[in-house]
C-alpha cells in the first residue's frame, strides 16, 4: 500500500489493489460477471431514476454493503471529495432559474438569479448520482481480483482496445508514483508556502506538463523492457473466471425486475 500519496482525497490504487487481492467477503467470492452486471444495472438505474428518495435509498444500501464487507468507509468519504467538488463546479451554473417554488433571488444590474426548490433538488440529485457511481465502481474494483478483471477485459473488448486497457492499468501506477515524487519534491523546496492561487495553479500546471512529457520517455522504456521479455503486442490470459451460480441468476433476475419497475413507475421522478 502506498502511504506517500500527494493527497488523501485521490483514490489510492495500491490500497484498492490490496483489498481486491486480499478481501474474503461474500462479495469477493461472487462471480465477477454478476458484479459487472450489477454495476451496469446501477448505471442504468441512475439514468432512469430522478427520484431523490430512490437515490438516497440506493446510496444508503451501497454504503451499508461497503461497510459490511469490511472496506474502509472513512477512505471512501475522503475519496468522494473530488467528485463532489467537480459536480458542484458544474451544477452551480445549472441550478438557477429552474421552474418551481422560489427560495431566494440574487439581483444584479441587468439580470437576476433565482434558486427554486427544483434547482436545489437538481444539486442533490446530481451529487447523489456521482456518489453512487463512485461507490459502486469502488465496490466492484475492491472485490474483484486483477487476474479476473484482466480476463474480463480480454474477453469483452476487441483488439487492440483490450491491450490499451490492460497496459493503461499497469502504467497508471508508474505515472502516479512519478506525480507523487514530483509534488513531494516541490513541497520539500517550499512550494507549499506559495500563497497566490494564480501562482500555485501555474506551478502545478508546469508540474503536470513535465509529468506528461516524462511519461512518453517512461512509456518507451517500459515498452522496450516488455519486448525484451517476449511481449509481441498481445497480452493473453489463462486464468479461469468463476462462472455464475444459480444464485447469481436469481440476482440477475432481481436486477431486471427492478430496472423494469423503475422504468415504468419512477421515470417521471419526484422532483417537486
C-alpha positions as CSV (number, residue, x, y, z in Angstrom):
1,X,0.0,0.0,0.0
2,X,1.2,3.5,-0.9
3,X,1.4,5.7,2.2
4,X,3.1,8.6,0.4
5,X,0.3,9.9,-1.7
6,X,0.2,13.6,-2.6
7,X,-3.3,13.8,-1.4
8,X,-5.6,11.6,0.7
9,X,-8.5,12.6,-1.5
10,X,-7.1,10.9,-4.6
11,X,-8.1,7.2,-4.7
12,X,-5.1,5.1,-3.7
13,X,-4.7,2.4,-6.4
14,X,-2.3,0.4,-4.2
15,X,-4.9,0.3,-1.5
16,X,-7.7,-0.6,-4.0
17,X,-5.5,-3.4,-5.4
18,X,-4.7,-4.6,-1.8
19,X,-8.3,-5.1,-1.0
20,X,-9.1,-6.7,-4.3
21,X,-6.5,-9.3,-3.8
22,X,-6.9,-9.9,0.0
23,X,-10.7,-9.5,0.6
24,X,-12.5,-12.7,1.5
25,X,-16.1,-11.3,1.9
26,X,-19.1,-12.9,0.2
27,X,-18.9,-10.3,-2.5
28,X,-15.3,-11.1,-3.3
29,X,-16.3,-14.8,-3.7
30,X,-19.2,-14.0,-6.0
31,X,-18.7,-14.3,-9.8
32,X,-17.1,-11.2,-11.3
33,X,-19.6,-11.4,-14.1
34,X,-22.6,-10.8,-11.8
35,X,-20.7,-8.0,-10.1
36,X,-20.1,-6.4,-13.5
37,X,-23.8,-6.8,-14.4
38,X,-24.7,-5.3,-11.1
39,X,-22.5,-2.3,-11.8
40,X,-24.1,-1.9,-15.3
41,X,-27.6,-2.2,-13.7
42,X,-26.8,0.6,-11.2
43,X,-25.6,2.8,-14.0
44,X,-28.9,2.1,-15.9
45,X,-30.8,2.9,-12.7
46,X,-29.0,6.3,-12.4
47,X,-30.0,7.2,-16.0
48,X,-33.6,6.2,-15.4
49,X,-34.4,7.4,-11.9
50,X,-34.8,11.1,-10.9
51,X,-36.5,10.5,-7.5
52,X,-34.3,11.7,-4.7
53,X,-35.9,9.2,-2.3
54,X,-34.9,6.3,-4.5
55,X,-31.3,7.6,-4.9
56,X,-30.9,8.1,-1.2
57,X,-32.1,4.6,-0.5
58,X,-29.7,3.2,-3.1
59,X,-26.8,5.2,-1.7
60,X,-27.6,4.0,1.8
61,X,-27.7,0.4,0.6
62,X,-24.3,0.7,-1.1
63,X,-22.8,2.3,2.0
64,X,-24.2,-0.5,4.2
65,X,-22.8,-3.1,1.8
66,X,-19.4,-1.3,1.7
67,X,-19.2,-1.3,5.5
68,X,-20.5,-4.8,5.9
69,X,-17.8,-6.4,3.8
70,X,-15.0,-4.6,5.6
71,X,-14.0,-1.9,3.1
72,X,-12.6,1.4,4.5
73,X,-15.6,3.7,4.8
74,X,-13.5,6.6,6.0
75,X,-11.3,6.4,3.0
76,X,-14.3,6.3,0.8
77,X,-15.6,9.6,2.2
78,X,-12.1,11.1,1.6
79,X,-12.1,9.9,-2.0
80,X,-15.5,11.3,-2.6
81,X,-14.4,14.9,-2.1
82,X,-13.1,15.4,-5.6
83,X,-16.2,14.1,-7.4
84,X,-18.4,16.3,-5.1
85,X,-16.3,19.4,-5.9
86,X,-16.4,18.5,-9.6
87,X,-20.2,18.2,-9.6
88,X,-20.7,21.4,-7.6
89,X,-18.5,23.3,-10.0
90,X,-20.8,22.3,-12.8
91,X,-24.2,22.4,-11.1
92,X,-23.6,25.8,-9.6
93,X,-24.3,27.2,-13.1
94,X,-27.3,25.0,-13.8
95,X,-29.3,25.3,-10.6
96,X,-30.5,28.8,-11.1
97,X,-33.8,29.9,-12.7
98,X,-35.3,26.4,-12.6
99,X,-39.1,26.2,-12.6
100,X,-40.6,25.7,-9.1
101,X,-41.1,27.5,-5.8
102,X,-38.6,30.3,-5.4
103,X,-36.4,30.1,-2.4
104,X,-34.3,33.2,-2.8
105,X,-33.1,35.6,-5.5
106,X,-29.9,37.4,-6.4
107,X,-30.4,40.7,-8.3
108,X,-27.7,42.3,-10.4
109,X,-27.8,45.4,-12.6
110,X,-29.1,43.7,-15.8
111,X,-30.3,40.2,-14.7
112,X,-31.4,38.2,-11.6
113,X,-30.8,34.7,-10.4
114,X,-33.5,32.7,-8.6
115,X,-32.9,29.5,-6.7
116,X,-36.1,27.3,-6.6
117,X,-36.8,24.0,-4.9
118,X,-36.3,22.2,-8.1
119,X,-32.9,23.8,-8.6
120,X,-31.9,22.7,-5.1
121,X,-33.2,19.2,-5.9
122,X,-31.1,19.2,-9.0
123,X,-28.0,19.8,-6.9
124,X,-28.9,17.0,-4.5
125,X,-29.8,14.6,-7.3
126,X,-26.5,15.1,-9.3
127,X,-24.5,14.8,-6.1
128,X,-26.2,11.5,-5.2
129,X,-25.6,10.1,-8.7
130,X,-21.9,11.0,-8.5
131,X,-21.5,9.4,-5.1
132,X,-23.4,6.3,-6.1
133,X,-21.4,5.9,-9.3
134,X,-18.1,6.2,-7.4
135,X,-19.1,3.9,-4.5
136,X,-20.5,1.2,-6.8
137,X,-17.3,1.3,-9.0
138,X,-15.1,1.0,-6.0
139,X,-17.2,-1.9,-4.7
140,X,-16.6,-3.7,-8.0
141,X,-12.8,-2.9,-8.2
142,X,-12.1,-3.6,-4.5
143,X,-13.8,-7.0,-4.6
144,X,-12.5,-8.3,-7.9
145,X,-9.0,-9.7,-8.4
146,X,-6.9,-8.2,-11.1
147,X,-6.5,-11.6,-12.8
148,X,-10.2,-11.9,-13.2
149,X,-10.6,-8.2,-14.3
150,X,-7.9,-8.7,-17.0
151,X,-9.7,-11.8,-18.3
152,X,-13.0,-9.9,-18.5
153,X,-11.4,-7.1,-20.4
154,X,-9.7,-9.5,-22.7
155,X,-13.0,-11.3,-23.5
156,X,-15.2,-8.2,-23.7
157,X,-13.1,-5.7,-25.7
158,X,-11.7,-6.4,-29.2
159,X,-8.0,-6.0,-30.1
160,X,-6.3,-3.5,-29.6
161,X,-8.7,-1.9,-27.1
162,X,-8.2,-4.7,-24.6
163,X,-4.4,-4.2,-24.8
164,X,-4.8,-0.4,-24.2
165,X,-6.9,-1.0,-21.1
166,X,-4.5,-3.6,-19.7
167,X,-1.4,-1.6,-20.4
168,X,-3.0,1.6,-19.1
169,X,-3.8,-0.1,-15.8
170,X,-0.1,-1.1,-15.4
171,X,1.3,2.2,-16.5
172,X,-1.0,4.2,-14.3
173,X,0.8,3.1,-11.1
174,X,4.1,4.3,-12.6
175,X,2.6,7.6,-13.6
176,X,1.0,8.2,-10.2
177,X,4.3,7.5,-8.4
178,X,6.0,10.0,-10.7
179,X,3.5,12.7,-9.9
180,X,3.7,11.9,-6.2
181,X,7.5,12.1,-6.2
182,X,7.5,15.4,-8.1
183,X,4.9,17.0,-5.8
184,X,6.8,15.9,-2.7
185,X,10.0,17.3,-4.2
186,X,8.1,20.6,-4.9
187,X,6.8,20.8,-1.3
188,X,10.2,20.0,0.2
189,X,11.6,23.1,-1.5
190,X,8.9,25.3,0.0
191,X,6.4,25.1,-2.8
192,X,3.6,24.5,-0.4
193,X,4.2,28.0,1.1
194,X,3.2,29.8,-2.1
195,X,0.1,31.9,-1.2
196,X,-1.0,33.2,-4.6
197,X,-3.7,31.0,-6.1
198,X,-2.7,32.1,-9.6
199,X,0.9,31.3,-9.0
200,X,0.1,28.0,-7.3
201,X,-2.1,27.0,-10.3
202,X,0.7,27.9,-12.7
203,X,3.2,25.8,-10.7
204,X,1.1,22.7,-10.6
205,X,0.3,23.1,-14.3
206,X,4.0,23.1,-15.0
207,X,4.4,20.0,-12.9
208,X,1.8,18.1,-14.7
209,X,3.1,19.3,-18.1
210,X,6.5,17.9,-17.1
211,X,4.9,14.6,-16.0
212,X,3.2,14.4,-19.4
213,X,6.5,14.8,-21.2
214,X,8.3,12.4,-18.9
215,X,5.6,9.8,-19.3
216,X,6.5,9.5,-23.0
217,X,10.1,8.6,-22.1
218,X,8.9,6.2,-19.4
219,X,6.4,4.5,-21.8
220,X,9.2,4.0,-24.3
221,X,11.4,2.4,-21.6
222,X,8.5,0.2,-20.4
223,X,7.8,-0.9,-23.9
224,X,11.4,-1.9,-24.6
225,X,11.6,-3.8,-21.3
226,X,8.4,-5.7,-22.2
227,X,9.6,-6.5,-25.7
228,X,12.9,-7.8,-24.2
229,X,10.8,-10.2,-22.1
230,X,8.8,-11.5,-25.2
231,X,5.9,-9.1,-25.4
232,X,4.7,-9.1,-29.1
233,X,1.7,-6.7,-28.7
234,X,-0.8,-9.3,-27.4
235,X,-1.4,-9.9,-23.8
236,X,-3.2,-13.2,-23.3
237,X,-4.6,-14.6,-20.1
238,X,-5.2,-18.2,-19.0
239,X,-6.9,-17.5,-15.7
240,X,-10.4,-19.1,-15.3
241,X,-13.0,-16.6,-14.1
242,X,-15.6,-18.2,-11.7
243,X,-18.8,-18.9,-13.5
244,X,-22.2,-17.6,-12.5
245,X,-24.0,-19.9,-10.0
246,X,-27.8,-20.4,-9.7
247,X,-28.0,-17.7,-7.0
248,X,-26.3,-15.3,-9.4
249,X,-29.0,-15.9,-12.0
250,X,-31.6,-15.1,-9.3
251,X,-29.8,-11.8,-8.5
252,X,-29.7,-11.1,-12.3
253,X,-33.5,-11.6,-12.4
254,X,-33.9,-9.2,-9.5
255,X,-31.9,-6.6,-11.3
256,X,-34.0,-6.9,-14.4
257,X,-37.3,-6.6,-12.4
258,X,-36.0,-3.6,-10.5
259,X,-35.0,-1.8,-13.7
260,X,-38.3,-2.6,-15.5
261,X,-40.2,-1.4,-12.4
262,X,-38.3,1.9,-12.2
263,X,-38.6,2.4,-15.9
264,X,-42.3,2.0,-15.8
265,X,-43.2,3.7,-12.5
266,X,-40.4,6.0,-11.4
267,X,-39.2,7.5,-14.7
268,X,-41.3,10.6,-14.0
269,X,-39.4,11.1,-10.7
270,X,-40.3,13.0,-7.5
271,X,-39.0,16.4,-8.4
272,X,-41.5,18.6,-6.6
